[in-house]
Amino acid sequence: MVDDEEWDGDLAALRPRVVDRGTDRVDEIMAIHSLNPQALAAHDALYGSAMRGTASLRRVERELIALVVSVVNDCHY
């Protein structure tokens, strides 16, 4: 992974999209893609589509689904 302080070029341009505004750091699940900025952009786009893609579910409902899936998969993220 590339340290947050060393993000430049394409990574620097992506950082505002993936940074946790509460902690001003990039979560590890996103930071792992720092070695491949195209993968980082694709992951962010997929997440954005999943969380904001349709009007059939409210964001809180999507977040709850994500939580349940994480629990079922024993994911600690």
MDTraj code that builds the backbone (N, CA, C; nanometers):
import mdtraj as md
import numpy as np

residues = "MET VAL ASP ASP GLU GLU TRP ASP GLY ASP LEU ALA ALA LEU ARG PRO ARG VAL VAL ASP ARG GLY THR ASP ARG VAL ASP GLU ILE MET ALA ILE HIS SER LEU ASN PRO GLN ALA LEU ALA ALA HIS ASP ALA LEU TYR GLY SER ALA MET ARG GLY THR ALA SER LEU ARG ARG VAL GLU ARG GLU LEU ILE ALA LEU VAL VAL SER VAL VAL ASN ASP CYS HIS TYR".split()
xyz = np.array([
    [0.0839, -0.1184, 0.0000],
    [0.0000, 0.0000, 0.0000],
    [0.0881, 0.1243, 0.0000],
    [0.0340, 0.2288, -0.0570],
    [0.1023, 0.3571, -0.0582],
    [0.0521, 0.4362, 0.0633],
    [0.1434, 0.4883, 0.1444],
    [0.1043, 0.5673, 0.2607],
    [0.0220, 0.6878, 0.2173],
    [-0.0752, 0.7253, 0.3001],
    [-0.1623, 0.8392, 0.2694],
    [-0.0830, 0.9631, 0.2294],
    [0.0262, 0.9884, 0.2980],
    [0.1045, 1.1098, 0.2740],
    [0.1758, 1.1069, 0.1398],
    [0.1860, 0.9891, 0.0792],
    [0.2608, 0.9742, -0.0450],
    [0.1708, 0.9635, -0.1683],
    [0.0410, 0.9848, -0.1498],
    [-0.0496, 0.9782, -0.2649],
    [-0.0265, 1.1005, -0.3519],
    [0.0113, 1.0781, -0.4785],
    [0.0291, 1.1884, -0.5717],
    [-0.0281, 1.1489, -0.7067],
    [-0.0299, 1.2398, -0.8001],
    [-0.0805, 1.2116, -0.9336],
    [-0.2241, 1.1624, -0.9318],
    [-0.2477, 1.0473, -0.9973],
    [-0.3829, 0.9907, -1.0043],
    [-0.4382, 0.9597, -0.8656],
    [-0.3525, 0.9116, -0.7763],
    [-0.3991, 0.8809, -0.6402],
    [-0.4444, 1.0060, -0.5679],
    [-0.3703, 1.1126, -0.5806],
    [-0.4082, 1.2381, -0.5149],
    [-0.5434, 1.2872, -0.5646],
    [-0.5695, 1.2676, -0.6928],
    [-0.6975, 1.3092, -0.7493],
    [-0.8127, 1.2238, -0.6956],
    [-0.7858, 1.0968, -0.6641],
    [-0.8889, 1.0061, -0.6130],
    [-0.9127, 1.0217, -0.4626],
    [-0.8132, 1.0716, -0.3906],
    [-0.8213, 1.0752, -0.2440],
    [-0.9475, 1.1428, -0.1907],
    [-0.9898, 1.2573, -0.2435],
    [-1.1114, 1.3197, -0.1888],
    [-1.2354, 1.2318, -0.2011],
    [-1.2367, 1.1425, -0.2981],
    [-1.3523, 1.0530, -0.3163],
    [-1.3533, 0.9387, -0.2163],
    [-1.2375, 0.8996, -0.1628],
    [-1.2298, 0.7800, -0.0786],
    [-1.1861, 0.8072, 0.0648],
    [-1.1532, 0.9305, 0.0968],
    [-1.1064, 0.9612, 0.2318],
    [-1.2243, 0.9620, 0.3294],
    [-1.2012, 0.9129, 0.4483],
    [-1.3001, 0.9207, 0.5553],
    [-1.2904, 1.0615, 0.6125],
    [-1.3936, 1.1401, 0.5918],
    [-1.3877, 1.2805, 0.6334],
    [-1.3805, 1.2962, 0.7847],
    [-1.4267, 1.1951, 0.8583],
    [-1.4215, 1.2009, 1.0043],
    [-1.2816, 1.1848, 1.0597],
    [-1.2011, 1.1021, 0.9930],
    [-1.0655, 1.0752, 1.0421],
    [-0.9572, 1.1321, 0.9516],
    [-0.9963, 1.1791, 0.8324],
    [-0.9036, 1.2298, 0.7312],
    [-0.8001, 1.1245, 0.6917],
    [-0.8456, 0.9993, 0.6870],
    [-0.7583, 0.8918, 0.6405],
    [-0.8381, 0.8026, 0.5460],
    [-0.7662, 0.7243, 0.4699],
    [-0.8293, 0.6321, 0.3757],
    [-0.8386, 0.4959, 0.4442],
    [-0.9607, 0.4406, 0.4481],
    [-0.9797, 0.3100, 0.5096],
    [-0.8970, 0.2054, 0.4369],
    [-0.8535, 0.1045, 0.5111],
    [-0.7647, 0.0037, 0.4552],
    [-0.8241, -0.0684, 0.3348],
    [-0.9540, -0.0917, 0.3367],
    [-1.0166, -0.1632, 0.2242],
    [-1.0032, -0.0849, 0.0941],
    [-0.9966, 0.0475, 0.1027],
    [-0.9756, 0.1293, -0.0170],
    [-0.8258, 0.1515, -0.0412],
    [-0.7505, 0.1693, 0.0659],
    [-0.6072, 0.1983, 0.0526],
    [-0.5314, 0.0842, -0.0143],
    [-0.5800, -0.0384, 0.0009],
    [-0.5108, -0.1508, -0.0609],
    [-0.5041, -0.1334, -0.2130],
    [-0.5992, -0.0588, -0.2680],
    [-0.6005, -0.0337, -0.4121],
    [-0.5040, 0.0771, -0.4532],
    [-0.4345, 0.1354, -0.3587],
    [-0.3434, 0.2455, -0.3915],
    [-0.2332, 0.2010, -0.4873],
    [-0.2071, 0.0726, -0.4921],
    [-0.1069, 0.0215, -0.5854],
    [-0.1579, 0.0198, -0.7287],
    [-0.2899, 0.0321, -0.7445],
    [-0.3519, 0.0302, -0.8768],
    [-0.4651, 0.1339, -0.8776],
    [-0.4354, 0.2582, -0.9116],
    [-0.5374, 0.3637, -0.9078],
    [-0.6628, 0.3324, -0.9891],
    [-0.6495, 0.2583, -1.0998],
    [-0.7683, 0.2221, -1.1778],
    [-0.8598, 0.1303, -1.0966],
    [-0.8018, 0.0395, -1.0208],
    [-0.8811, -0.0489, -0.9351],
    [-0.9490, 0.0309, -0.8241],
    [-0.8791, 0.1299, -0.7704],
    [-0.9365, 0.2155, -0.6671],
    [-1.0570, 0.2913, -0.7216],
    [-1.0433, 0.3480, -0.8404],
    [-1.1538, 0.4217, -0.9010],
    [-1.2715, 0.3282, -0.9296],
    [-1.2427, 0.2066, -0.9762],
    [-1.3492, 0.1099, -1.0052],
    [-1.4199, 0.0663, -0.8774],
    [-1.3445, 0.0407, -0.7709],
    [-1.4037, 0.0015, -0.6428],
    [-1.4928, 0.1133, -0.5902],
    [-1.4454, 0.2353, -0.5983],
    [-1.5243, 0.3498, -0.5518],
    [-1.6521, 0.3645, -0.6339],
    [-1.6426, 0.3460, -0.7644],
    [-1.7610, 0.3564, -0.8504],
    [-1.8620, 0.2462, -0.8192],
    [-1.8128, 0.1252, -0.7960],
    [-1.9013, 0.0132, -0.7617],
    [-1.9716, 0.0397, -0.6289],
    [-1.8956, 0.0844, -0.5293],
    [-1.9533, 0.1157, -0.3986],
    [-2.0582, 0.2268, -0.4129],
    [-2.0243, 0.3301, -0.4874],
    [-2.1178, 0.4405, -0.5067],
    [-2.2458, 0.3958, -0.5742],
    [-2.2327, 0.3094, -0.6730],
    [-2.3500, 0.2579, -0.7420],
    [-2.4353, 0.1721, -0.6495],
    [-2.3707, 0.0897, -0.5703],
    [-2.4448, 0.0028, -0.4778],
    [-2.5160, 0.0829, -0.3693],
    [-2.4533, 0.1904, -0.3240],
    [-2.5099, 0.2658, -0.2118],
    [-2.6025, 0.3790, -0.2560],
    [-2.5915, 0.4236, -0.3811],
    [-2.6752, 0.5343, -0.4270],
    [-2.7444, 0.5057, -0.5591],
    [-2.7341, 0.3814, -0.6056],
    [-2.7743, 0.3494, -0.7414],
    [-2.9218, 0.3485, -0.7732],
    [-3.0066, 0.3216, -0.6766],
    [-3.1489, 0.3125, -0.7068],
    [-3.2296, 0.3921, -0.6061],
    [-3.3507, 0.4227, -0.6450],
    [-3.4404, 0.4945, -0.5544],
    [-3.5296, 0.3988, -0.4763],
    [-3.5161, 0.2691, -0.5007],
    [-3.6047, 0.1730, -0.4355],
    [-3.5702, 0.1488, -0.2887],
    [-3.4472, 0.1776, -0.2495],
    [-3.4058, 0.1625, -0.1101],
    [-3.3461, 0.2935, -0.0597],
    [-3.3758, 0.3259, 0.0651],
    [-3.3123, 0.4422, 0.1264],
    [-3.1682, 0.4054, 0.1632],
    [-3.0851, 0.5052, 0.1774],
    [-2.9444, 0.4796, 0.2099],
    [-2.9314, 0.4000, 0.3394],
    [-3.0116, 0.4324, 0.4394],
    [-3.0034, 0.3599, 0.5667],
    [-3.0354, 0.2123, 0.5464],
    [-3.1274, 0.1819, 0.4572],
    [-3.1605, 0.0421, 0.4289],
    [-3.0434, -0.0285, 0.3596],
    [-2.9780, 0.0411, 0.2687],
    [-2.8600, -0.0165, 0.2026],
    [-2.7488, -0.0423, 0.3027],
    [-2.7282, 0.0521, 0.3941],
    [-2.6259, 0.0354, 0.4976],
    [-2.6582, -0.0845, 0.5868],
    [-2.7849, -0.1018, 0.6214],
    [-2.8240, -0.2168, 0.7034],
    [-2.8014, -0.3482, 0.6292],
    [-2.8310, -0.3504, 0.5011],
    [-2.8045, -0.4705, 0.4213],
    [-2.6547, -0.5003, 0.4198],
    [-2.5736, -0.3972, 0.3998],
    [-2.4285, -0.4148, 0.3999],
    [-2.3807, -0.4681, 0.5346],
    [-2.4374, -0.4188, 0.6431],
    [-2.4013, -0.4661, 0.7765],
    [-2.4358, -0.6140, 0.7925],
    [-2.5563, -0.6528, 0.7541],
    [-2.5982, -0.7929, 0.7666],
    [-2.5082, -0.8839, 0.6823],
    [-2.4791, -0.8418, 0.5602],
    [-2.3916, -0.9218, 0.4742],
    [-2.2541, -0.9365, 0.5385],
    [-2.2016, -0.8297, 0.5958],
    [-2.0709, -0.8365, 0.6626],
    [-2.0741, -0.9322, 0.7812],
    [-2.1808, -0.9274, 0.8590],
    [-2.1930, -1.0169, 0.9747],
    [-2.2007, -1.1621, 0.9279],
    [-2.2843, -1.1882, 0.8284],
    [-2.2999, -1.3241, 0.7772],
    [-2.1669, -1.3760, 0.7220],
    [-2.0901, -1.2891, 0.6574],
    [-1.9610, -1.3281, 0.6003],
    [-1.8467, -1.3215, 0.7006],
    [-1.8777, -1.2901, 0.8260],
    [-1.7773, -1.2779, 0.9311],
    [-1.6693, -1.1759, 0.8940],
    [-1.7156, -1.0675, 0.8312],
    [-1.6258, -0.9593, 0.7901],
    [-1.6171, -0.8574, 0.9024],
    [-1.4983, -0.8233, 0.9437],
    [-1.4805, -0.7301, 1.0547],
    [-1.4641, -0.5868, 1.0103],
    [-1.4767, -0.5609, 0.8805],
    [-1.4662, -0.4250, 0.8293],
    [-1.5905, -0.3532, 0.8616],
])
top = md.Topology()
chain = top.add_chain()
for i, resn in enumerate(residues, 1):
    res = top.add_residue(resn, chain, resSeq=i)
    for name in ("N", "CA", "C"):
        top.add_atom(name, md.element.get_by_symbol(name[0]), res)
traj = md.Trajectory(xyz[None], top)
